[in-house]
Amino acid sequence: MLDALGMLGAGFAHVLQGGAAVHALWATLVGILVGALPGLTATMGVALLTTLTFSMDSSVALLVLVCVYVGAIYGGSRSAILLNIPGTPASAASTLDGYPLARQGLAGRAMGISTAGSWLGTLFGALCLALFAPVIGEYALEFQSYEMFWVAMFGIVIAGSLSGGDPLKGYIAGFLGLFVATIGQEANHAYPRFAFGSTDLAGGLGLLPVLVGVFGVAEVLSAMRGPAVRAVSSKIDSVVPRIRDVLRYWRTILRSGALGTFVGAMPGLGEDIAAWTSYAAARRASREAEQFGKGSVEGLMAAETGESACVPGAIIPVLTLAVPGSAPAAVLMAAMMIHGLNPGPMLAITTPEFIYQIVAMLILADMVKLVYGLVLVRPLLWVLLIPRERLMPVVFVLCCVGAFAITSRLFDVWVMLGAGLVGFVLRELRFPMAPLVLGIVLGDLLDKNLLRGLVLSGGDVTPFFTRPISAALAALVALMFLMSVPPVNAWVTRRMREALGALRRRPV
């Protein structure tokens, strides 16, 4: 414990040197603005800022991206409360009670509740990251190529089956991402795959141009199709969180923080699933369940705490397994690799201090977010009134500049545009984006470990199924796949209900 506290203190000392505080101030503000504006997402914000941080020192660049990530997830609640339009998908649950509170003339109180819940949620998740990431990293050292292959496959399967909607569409999106990741030269012999004689395609599709296209250009096209929105009111009451609201619902805060962190650590689920899970759990346990959806303080607190706790939770598998827990965490992991850092099982051995530096970045961003949440209510209300037709061209230009700045190749801009069109079509067809992103990010990990495992075994696939950890992971992947099949899921659910009913009827 003392060693961990010492390393956390050293992490703060490292993060706060130089002009880090200034970077935290402007980056968190940018994140809040990105999250507050309907049509922009945390993933797009992190992806765009990644393309603009190449000239920065690696620690400063990651601080900027962490602050944007934390700020964007929080900023989505501003438009959710005032406009009944979630600024990010993670804030959808906040509209259920935040907007009714605003309609009752309590918009300030609602934003104070969301600020308190978001601040406590991120703080809870950051502490969990500091406690559990080193432990998970030690166990992850036992993972070899066979196990890492199944870890990558598990991330794609669970994202496809649990990200909402039709599981078949989730799997299609995930394996489409895998296909995109295989374009280019394979790892062992540099044999070009799906290049069709093009030297540009033989070099592969850049990860960031694809992500900027899928989340930037596609968001621009989707947002331009949406109707114009206006704030519910320009009158804001006090935004200072009430201490009694926090103390009264401390159980809800702890429960939502734990659920949000756990959901974040599961690959591909993301902040929106964390918010809805926390909201549903709070409603089941609440004595005021009938108030949920009508302006419940507890419901808004649960949703905000859960989605914000998911941010540090999603970084846990990034640092320990090189598997992102959410779409923004996937872009953050790509940024780590671009800046010369290698997240994964060896991180806890080679640079254990980096874990605590990330924790310090999260806490610093959380504190800056708290200050902005209390003092920037009125300016954010003005920002929300900016017409979309004036905002989206600026976003599109930033997408183009960011894609070109990565390698100064016009081909990356075409990749971005193509990925944006594909992403827009998939959105219109109701395909989830999380499996697509996980497939793109984890495709390289899956491909390399599959080839490396086959080389080590002389082409024999049995080690993928016979090694203890590998076999357990393979069984887990198969179970998740079977549970996504509707008849199997219905049969298992029915059996579980029958078993629970039998236990309740059994005499004591």
C-alpha distance (Angstrom), angle and dihedral (degrees) to the residues before:
residue distance angle dihedral
M1 . . .
L2 3.81 . .
D3 3.80 90.4 .
A4 3.79 90.5 51.3
L5 3.81 91.8 49.7
G6 3.79 90.1 48.2
M7 3.81 92.1 50.8
L8 3.81 90.5 46.4
G9 3.79 89.5 52.8
A10 3.78 89.8 48.8
G11 3.81 88.4 49.2
F12 3.81 90.8 55.3
A13 3.80 90.7 47.2
H14 3.81 90.2 52.1
V15 3.79 95.1 45.8
L16 3.79 96.2 45.4
Q17 3.80 96.8 51.4
G18 3.80 120.1 110.7
G19 3.78 117.2 -3.7
A20 3.82 95.5 -25.9
A21 3.80 92.7 126.0
V22 3.81 90.7 57.1
H23 3.80 91.1 50.6
A24 3.80 90.3 48.7
L25 3.81 90.8 52.1
W26 3.78 97.9 52.1
A27 3.83 96.2 36.0
T28 3.80 93.5 51.6
L29 3.80 89.8 48.0
V30 3.81 90.5 51.4
G31 3.80 89.3 49.5
I32 3.80 92.7 50.9
L33 3.81 90.9 49.4
V34 3.81 91.8 48.4
G35 3.79 91.2 49.6
A36 3.80 94.4 44.1
L37 3.80 95.4 53.2
P38 3.83 110.4 82.4
G39 3.79 110.4 -123.7
L40 3.80 95.6 34.0
T41 3.81 120.9 94.1
A42 3.78 138.6 -162.7
T43 3.80 90.3 -112.7
M44 3.78 92.1 54.6
G45 3.80 91.5 46.4
V46 3.80 93.7 51.7
A47 3.82 91.5 44.3
L48 3.80 93.5 50.5
L49 3.80 93.6 46.3
T50 3.81 90.7 47.5
T51 3.79 89.6 62.6
L52 3.81 89.5 53.6
T53 3.82 98.3 49.5
F54 3.82 101.1 66.3
S55 3.80 93.4 106.1
M56 3.82 93.0 49.5
D57 3.77 127.1 93.2
S58 3.81 110.5 -95.0
S59 3.82 95.3 -113.0
V60 3.82 92.4 48.0
A61 3.82 91.5 46.5
L62 3.80 92.2 51.5
L63 3.80 91.2 46.5
V64 3.81 89.2 54.0
L65 3.80 92.4 49.0
V66 3.82 94.2 45.7
C67 3.81 90.0 50.4
V68 3.82 91.2 49.5
Y69 3.82 90.1 48.9
V70 3.82 94.4 49.3
G71 3.80 93.1 42.4
A72 3.81 95.1 48.2
I73 3.81 94.3 51.9
Y74 3.81 89.2 51.1
G75 3.81 95.4 41.8
G76 3.78 93.0 60.9
S77 3.80 89.9 72.6
R78 3.83 91.7 64.7
S79 3.79 94.6 67.4
A80 3.81 90.9 34.9
I81 3.81 90.3 60.2
L82 3.81 99.6 37.5
L83 3.81 101.8 33.1
N84 3.80 104.4 23.3
I85 3.82 83.9 -124.9
P86 3.82 115.6 114.0
G87 3.80 109.5 -127.3
T88 3.81 88.7 -150.3
P89 3.83 129.6 15.6
A90 3.82 88.0 -108.2
S91 3.82 90.2 65.1
A92 3.80 95.9 56.5
A93 3.81 91.9 99.0
S94 3.82 90.1 52.9
T95 3.80 91.8 63.1
L96 3.83 91.4 66.3
D97 3.80 93.6 70.6
G98 3.80 104.7 7.1
Y99 3.80 96.1 65.2
P100 3.84 94.7 45.0
L101 3.82 88.2 52.6
A102 3.80 89.3 51.6
R103 3.80 90.5 49.2
Q104 3.81 87.5 54.9
G105 3.82 90.6 56.4
L106 3.82 93.1 -101.3
A107 3.80 99.5 110.4
G108 3.80 91.4 127.3
R109 3.77 92.8 51.0
A110 3.80 90.5 47.6
M111 3.80 91.6 52.7
G112 3.79 90.2 46.8
I113 3.80 90.1 53.1
S114 3.80 91.7 48.5
T115 3.81 90.5 48.3
A116 3.80 92.8 51.0
G117 3.81 93.0 45.1
S118 3.79 93.4 46.5
W119 3.80 92.7 47.7
L120 3.81 93.6 49.1
G121 3.80 92.4 43.5
T122 3.81 94.5 54.1
L123 3.80 90.8 44.5
F124 3.82 91.3 50.7
G125 3.80 91.8 48.5
A126 3.82 92.6 47.2
L127 3.80 90.7 54.0
C128 3.81 89.8 49.5
L129 3.80 89.1 50.7
A130 3.82 90.5 52.9
L131 3.82 91.9 48.2
F132 3.79 103.2 41.0
A133 3.81 107.4 28.0
P134 3.84 94.9 73.1
V135 3.82 91.1 47.3
I136 3.81 93.3 48.4
G137 3.81 89.0 45.7
E138 3.82 91.1 57.8
Y139 3.81 92.0 52.9
A140 3.80 90.7 44.3
L141 3.81 89.5 61.9
E142 3.81 87.4 75.9
F143 3.81 90.1 62.0
Q144 3.80 115.5 102.6
S145 3.79 130.9 177.9
Y146 3.81 92.9 -70.4
E147 3.81 93.0 53.9
M148 3.81 94.7 41.4
F149 3.81 89.7 54.4
W150 3.80 90.2 58.1
V151 3.81 92.3 43.0
A152 3.80 88.9 57.5
M153 3.80 91.4 45.1
F154 3.81 90.6 48.6
G155 3.80 90.8 53.9
I156 3.79 92.3 53.8
V157 3.83 95.2 43.2
I158 3.79 95.6 47.6
A159 3.80 91.3 46.2
G160 3.78 90.4 50.8
S161 3.80 95.1 47.4
L162 3.81 101.0 40.1
S163 3.81 105.4 31.2
G164 3.81 91.6 92.8
G165 3.77 135.1 -97.9
D166 3.79 124.6 42.7
P167 3.85 112.0 -1.4
L168 3.82 89.7 -148.8
K169 3.79 90.0 60.4
G170 3.79 88.8 48.0
Y171 3.80 91.4 54.1
I172 3.80 92.1 46.1
A173 3.80 90.3 52.0
G174 3.81 92.1 46.5
F175 3.78 95.1 50.2
L176 3.80 90.6 43.8
G177 3.80 85.7 58.6
L178 3.82 89.3 50.0
F179 3.80 89.9 52.4
V180 3.81 91.4 51.6
A181 3.81 89.4 50.8
T182 3.83 92.1 54.4
I183 3.81 94.7 56.5
G184 3.80 108.9 110.1
Q185 3.78 135.2 28.9
E186 3.79 118.3 -16.8
A187 3.80 117.6 -121.8
N188 3.82 103.7 -113.5
H189 3.80 106.4 42.4
A190 3.81 103.2 11.2
Y191 3.80 90.8 -120.4
P192 3.83 109.8 166.8
R193 3.80 114.4 -119.4
F194 3.81 123.8 -162.4
A195 3.81 89.8 -9.6
F196 3.85 96.0 125.5
G197 3.79 90.7 -155.3
S198 3.81 94.5 -54.1
T199 3.80 115.8 132.5
D200 3.80 89.9 -156.1
L201 3.80 92.6 55.2
A202 3.81 90.4 43.7
G203 3.79 87.4 62.8
G204 3.80 89.7 57.0
L205 3.78 132.2 -121.0
G206 3.79 112.4 -66.9
L207 3.79 113.1 -114.3
L208 3.78 96.5 -136.8
P209 3.84 97.2 46.3
V210 3.81 88.4 52.4
L211 3.81 92.9 47.7
V212 3.81 93.1 44.8
G213 3.80 88.3 51.3
V214 3.79 96.2 46.4
F215 3.80 93.9 46.6
G216 3.79 103.0 23.5
V217 3.80 108.8 38.4
A218 3.81 92.4 30.6
E219 3.82 90.5 51.5
V220 3.81 90.6 49.7
L221 3.80 91.7 51.7
S222 3.81 92.6 44.9
A223 3.80 93.9 46.4
M224 3.81 93.1 50.1
R225 3.80 88.8 57.1
G226 3.80 92.9 54.4
P227 3.81 125.9 91.6
A228 3.78 122.6 -101.0
V229 3.79 115.5 -96.8
R230 3.78 133.9 -158.2
A231 3.78 132.6 -161.1
V232 3.77 118.9 -94.2
S233 3.78 93.4 -125.9
S234 3.78 141.4 -10.7
K235 3.82 91.1 -142.0
I236 3.79 114.4 94.9
D237 3.79 124.4 -175.1
S238 3.81 124.1 -154.8
V239 3.82 113.4 -41.4
V240 3.80 96.7 -167.1
P241 3.83 107.0 118.4
R242 3.77 114.2 -115.0
I243 3.79 113.2 -119.8
R244 3.80 90.9 -143.3
D245 3.82 90.7 58.1
V246 3.81 89.9 56.3
L247 3.80 95.8 43.3
R248 3.79 93.9 44.2
Y249 3.78 94.1 54.8
W250 3.81 100.3 36.7
R251 3.81 91.3 126.2
T252 3.79 90.1 54.0
I253 3.81 90.5 49.7
L254 3.81 93.5 51.1
R255 3.80 92.8 44.3
S256 3.79 93.7 47.4
G257 3.81 91.9 45.1
A258 3.80 91.4 53.0
L259 3.81 93.2 45.1
G260 3.80 92.7 46.0
T261 3.80 92.6 50.3
F262 3.81 92.1 47.2
V263 3.81 93.5 48.3
G264 3.80 89.7 47.2
A265 3.79 91.1 54.4
M266 3.82 90.4 55.0
P267 3.83 107.0 89.3
G268 3.78 116.0 -105.9
L269 3.80 102.2 -2.1
G270 3.78 98.5 105.9
E271 3.78 139.4 -177.5
D272 3.81 97.4 -52.8
I273 3.82 92.1 58.8
A274 3.82 89.2 46.3
A275 3.81 91.4 52.7
W276 3.81 94.6 48.6
T277 3.83 92.6 44.1
S278 3.80 91.9 50.9
Y279 3.81 91.6 45.4
A280 3.81 92.7 50.5
A281 3.82 92.5 47.0
A282 3.81 91.4 49.5
R283 3.79 91.5 50.0
R284 3.80 92.6 51.0
A285 3.81 92.2 49.6
S286 3.80 98.3 39.3
R287 3.80 126.5 105.4
E288 3.80 87.0 -151.1
A289 3.81 98.2 53.0
E290 3.79 91.8 136.8
Q291 3.84 89.5 64.4
F292 3.81 93.6 58.6
G293 3.78 110.3 111.2
K294 3.81 92.0 19.5
G295 3.80 99.9 75.1
S296 3.80 105.4 -59.5
V297 3.80 115.7 175.6
E298 3.81 89.8 -158.6
G299 3.81 92.9 52.2
L300 3.81 93.2 51.1
M301 3.80 91.1 45.7
A302 3.82 91.5 51.2
A303 3.81 94.7 49.2
E304 3.81 94.3 47.1
T305 3.80 94.4 45.1
G306 3.81 93.0 48.1
E307 3.80 97.0 48.8
S308 3.82 93.3 46.2
A309 3.82 93.9 46.7
C310 3.79 86.9 53.9
V311 3.83 91.5 66.9
P312 3.84 96.4 68.8
G313 3.80 88.9 34.8
A314 3.80 91.2 57.7
I315 3.81 89.8 52.9
I316 3.82 92.9 55.9
P317 3.86 95.3 76.5
V318 3.82 89.5 40.1
L319 3.79 92.0 60.9
T320 3.81 97.6 37.4
L321 3.82 105.5 34.2
A322 3.83 105.0 12.7
V323 3.81 87.0 -118.4
P324 3.83 116.2 125.1
G325 3.77 119.0 -130.9
S326 3.81 95.3 -152.1
A327 3.79 141.4 8.7
P328 3.84 95.2 -94.3
A329 3.81 89.2 46.3
A330 3.82 88.1 53.7
V331 3.80 90.6 57.4
L332 3.81 89.8 44.8
M333 3.81 89.7 53.3
A334 3.80 90.2 50.8
A335 3.80 88.7 51.5
M336 3.81 90.4 52.4
M337 3.79 90.1 54.4
I338 3.80 92.2 47.0
H339 3.81 89.8 53.7
G340 3.80 92.8 52.0
L341 3.81 99.9 -97.6
N342 3.80 121.0 128.2
P343 3.81 112.3 -152.8
G344 3.76 115.6 -161.2
P345 3.80 142.8 80.9
M346 3.83 94.4 -38.0
L347 3.80 93.2 55.1
A348 3.81 93.1 83.2
I349 3.83 89.1 54.5
T350 3.80 103.2 39.2
T351 3.82 100.7 36.3
P352 3.83 110.2 6.4
E353 3.80 90.3 160.2
F354 3.81 89.6 66.6
I355 3.82 90.9 70.5
Y356 3.79 90.9 58.5
Q357 3.79 91.3 44.5
I358 3.82 88.1 58.6
V359 3.81 89.1 49.1
A360 3.80 89.5 51.9
M361 3.82 90.3 49.3
L362 3.80 90.8 51.9
I363 3.81 93.4 49.4
L364 3.82 91.8 46.3
A365 3.82 90.8 50.3
D366 3.80 89.2 46.7
M367 3.81 92.3 54.2
V368 3.80 92.7 47.6
K369 3.80 89.1 48.4
L370 3.80 90.2 53.9
V371 3.82 91.5 53.9
Y372 3.80 93.1 47.7
G373 3.79 91.3 46.5
L374 3.80 90.1 59.8
V375 3.81 101.6 40.8
L376 3.81 107.1 31.1
V377 3.79 102.1 58.3
R378 3.80 96.8 110.4
P379 3.84 97.0 44.4
L380 3.81 90.1 47.8
L381 3.78 89.4 53.5
W382 3.81 89.0 55.8
V383 3.81 91.2 47.8
L384 3.79 90.7 53.5
L385 3.79 89.6 59.6
I386 3.83 93.4 61.8
P387 3.82 107.4 118.4
R388 3.78 113.6 -113.2
E389 3.78 92.7 -132.2
R390 3.82 88.3 65.3
L391 3.79 96.5 42.5
M392 3.80 103.5 46.2
P393 3.84 97.4 60.7
V394 3.80 88.0 56.9
V395 3.79 90.6 51.0
F396 3.81 91.1 48.7
V397 3.81 91.7 51.9
L398 3.81 90.0 50.4
C399 3.81 89.4 51.5
C400 3.80 91.6 53.3
V401 3.80 93.8 45.3
G402 3.79 92.0 46.9
A403 3.81 94.4 49.2
F404 3.81 92.2 48.4
A405 3.82 94.4 44.8
I406 3.81 93.4 61.7
T407 3.84 97.0 72.6
S408 3.84 101.9 -11.6
R409 3.82 90.0 -115.3
L410 3.77 122.7 138.6
F411 3.81 87.0 -149.9
D412 3.83 89.2 70.8
V413 3.81 89.9 57.1
W414 3.81 89.9 53.6
V415 3.81 89.0 48.0
M416 3.80 89.4 51.8
L417 3.81 92.5 49.7
G418 3.80 92.7 47.1
A419 3.81 92.2 47.5
G420 3.80 89.2 48.4
L421 3.79 92.9 54.1
V422 3.80 91.5 46.9
G423 3.81 90.7 47.7
F424 3.80 91.3 49.2
V425 3.81 92.1 51.3
L426 3.81 91.3 47.9
R427 3.80 90.7 50.5
E428 3.78 91.3 50.7
L429 3.81 88.8 51.1
R430 3.82 90.6 50.8
F431 3.80 96.5 -111.9
P432 3.83 113.6 156.6
M433 3.80 115.6 -116.5
A434 3.81 99.1 -151.6
P435 3.85 95.3 73.6
L436 3.82 90.1 46.6
V437 3.79 92.0 54.0
L438 3.81 92.5 43.8
G439 3.78 89.8 50.6
I440 3.81 92.0 51.9
V441 3.81 94.3 45.7
L442 3.81 98.0 40.0
G443 3.79 95.1 39.5
D444 3.79 92.9 84.9
L445 3.82 91.6 47.5
L446 3.80 92.0 48.2
D447 3.81 93.9 45.2
K448 3.80 96.3 48.4
N449 3.80 95.2 45.3
L450 3.81 92.5 46.9
L451 3.81 91.4 52.7
R452 3.80 93.1 41.9
G453 3.80 91.9 49.2
L454 3.81 92.0 50.0
V455 3.82 90.5 49.3
L456 3.82 91.7 50.4
S457 3.81 92.3 48.5
G458 3.80 95.4 42.6
G459 3.79 92.6 -113.8
D460 3.81 94.6 -47.1
V461 3.83 114.4 136.7
T462 3.80 96.2 -167.4
P463 3.86 95.2 92.0
F464 3.78 87.5 64.0
F465 3.82 87.7 64.2
T466 3.82 105.6 26.8
R467 3.82 104.3 50.9
P468 3.85 107.8 94.5
I469 3.81 99.7 -121.6
S470 3.78 92.5 36.8
A471 3.80 91.6 50.6
A472 3.81 91.4 49.9
L473 3.80 91.6 50.5
A474 3.82 91.3 46.9
A475 3.80 90.1 51.8
L476 3.80 90.1 48.7
V477 3.80 91.5 51.6
A478 3.82 90.5 49.1
L479 3.82 91.0 48.3
M480 3.81 92.3 50.5
F481 3.79 90.4 49.2
L482 3.82 93.0 49.2
M483 3.81 91.8 47.3
S484 3.80 89.5 57.0
V485 3.84 90.5 60.0
P486 3.85 104.4 94.9
P487 3.86 98.2 -137.4
V488 3.81 92.0 47.7
N489 3.80 92.1 45.5
A490 3.83 91.3 49.2
W491 3.82 91.7 48.3
V492 3.83 93.3 49.5
T493 3.80 91.9 45.9
R494 3.78 91.3 50.3
R495 3.81 91.9 49.1
M496 3.80 91.9 49.2
R497 3.80 91.6 50.7
E498 3.79 90.6 49.6
A499 3.81 90.9 49.9
L500 3.81 92.3 48.8
G501 3.82 90.4 47.8
A502 3.81 90.6 51.8
L503 3.81 91.0 50.7
R504 3.81 91.7 50.6
R505 3.82 92.2 49.7
R506 3.81 93.1 48.6
P507 3.83 110.1 107.3
V508 3.78 116.6 -116.2
